[in-house]
Amino acid sequence: MMSEVFFIMANFISPEEIGVNPRAMLWLLPLAAAIAIVYKATKVKKITTRYFLKEVAVLFGSIVVCIVASAIVLYGLVWLNC
């Protein structure tokens, strides 16, 4: 019983190893979707399915576009400094 508790605690103490290759960056998509869903669920006054999904899709797209734009700008800055 105690070893199970230590195993669970160890999962929270040691970080998960996620690479920096393009395939690993796809983990940002579920994170962006979760952020969009939770944010819109707390901000929309009356939730109807169609309106809610539209708002979530717009926010999700905005988050992804901002992440991609930031990555391009940072890549450009690194390329200029090399």
C-alpha positions in Angstrom: 0.0 0.0 0.0 2.7 2.4 0.9 4.8 1.6 -2.2 1.8 2.5 -4.3 1.5 5.9 -2.6 5.2 6.5 -3.2 4.9 5.5 -6.9 2.0 8.0 -7.3 3.9 10.7 -5.6 7.0 10.0 -7.7 4.9 10.6 -10.9 4.2 14.1 -9.7 7.7 14.9 -8.5 9.6 13.8 -11.6 8.5 15.6 -14.8 7.3 13.7 -17.8 9.9 13.6 -20.6 8.5 15.2 -23.7 10.8 15.7 -26.6 11.0 18.8 -28.8 10.5 17.2 -32.1 7.4 18.2 -34.3 5.5 15.0 -33.3 5.9 15.8 -29.6 4.7 19.4 -30.2 1.3 17.9 -31.2 0.7 17.5 -27.4 -0.1 21.2 -27.4 -3.3 20.6 -29.3 -5.2 18.8 -26.6 -3.9 21.3 -24.1 -5.2 24.2 -26.2 -8.5 22.4 -26.6 -8.9 21.9 -22.9 -8.0 25.5 -22.2 -10.6 26.7 -24.8 -13.3 24.4 -23.5 -12.9 25.3 -19.8 -12.5 29.0 -20.5 -15.6 29.2 -22.6 -17.6 27.1 -20.2 -16.9 29.6 -17.5 -17.4 32.7 -19.6 -20.5 32.0 -21.8 -23.7 33.1 -20.0 -26.1 30.7 -21.8 -24.6 27.5 -23.2 -26.2 26.1 -26.3 -24.4 23.4 -28.2 -23.9 25.2 -31.5 -22.9 28.6 -30.0 -20.6 26.9 -27.5 -18.8 24.8 -30.1 -18.4 27.8 -32.4 -16.9 29.9 -29.6 -14.6 27.0 -28.5 -13.4 26.5 -32.1 -12.6 30.2 -32.5 -10.7 30.4 -29.3 -8.9 27.1 -30.1 -7.9 28.4 -33.5 -6.7 31.7 -31.9 -4.5 29.9 -29.4 -3.0 27.6 -32.1 -2.3 30.5 -34.4 -0.6 32.5 -31.6 1.5 29.5 -30.7 2.6 29.0 -34.3 3.3 32.7 -34.8 5.4 32.8 -31.6 7.3 29.7 -32.7 8.1 31.3 -36.1 9.2 34.6 -34.5 11.4 32.8 -32.0 12.9 30.5 -34.8 13.6 33.7 -36.8 15.4 35.3 -33.9 17.5 32.2 -33.3 18.3 32.0 -37.0 19.5 35.6 -37.1 21.8 35.1 -34.0 23.6 32.1 -35.5 
